[in-house]
Amino acid sequence: MTWVITSLCQDKVDMACVEVCPVDCIVKRTDDSPDWPNQLYIDPDECISCGVCEPECPWEAIFEDEQVPEIFSENIALNAKIVDERDDFEVPEKPDDGDMPSPADVEANKEKWGFTG
């Protein structure tokens, strides 16, 4: 079992999860490939399934692979695809000026993706 970052992170890219990851398995694409949305990903080969990232994500975008909502099921394969393209990803550094989203922001983002959970 591993953890998956879903589309709820797309264009949000809060780095709180990066700071708490003990094995640096949370990564970001190093270029602007159209095949990869602008979000964070979890390298499944590096993840130790500790789960410390999940409660830190203010966008509620992280799920255990077996608990990923159906609407985000393709995110499981997208995170797994990192293994084949590892050289194009790196552990990002958290900027100093990150603001926490409000509960209304989080709910609006979920609605945008059609997620009601």
Secondary structure as GFF3:
##gff-version 3
##sequence-region A 1 117
A	DSSP	beta_strand	3	5	.	.	.	ID=ss1
A	DSSP	three_ten_helix	7	9	.	.	.	ID=ss2
A	DSSP	alpha_helix	16	20	.	.	.	ID=ss3
A	DSSP	beta_strand	26	29	.	.	.	ID=ss4
A	DSSP	beta_strand	40	42	.	.	.	ID=ss5
A	DSSP	three_ten_helix	54	56	.	.	.	ID=ss6
A	DSSP	beta_strand	62	64	.	.	.	ID=ss7
A	DSSP	three_ten_helix	65	67	.	.	.	ID=ss8
A	DSSP	three_ten_helix	70	72	.	.	.	ID=ss9
A	DSSP	alpha_helix	74	80	.	.	.	ID=ss10
A	DSSP	three_ten_helix	81	88	.	.	.	ID=ss11
A	DSSP	beta_strand	89	90	.	.	.	ID=ss12
A	DSSP	alpha_helix	103	112	.	.	.	ID=ss13
###
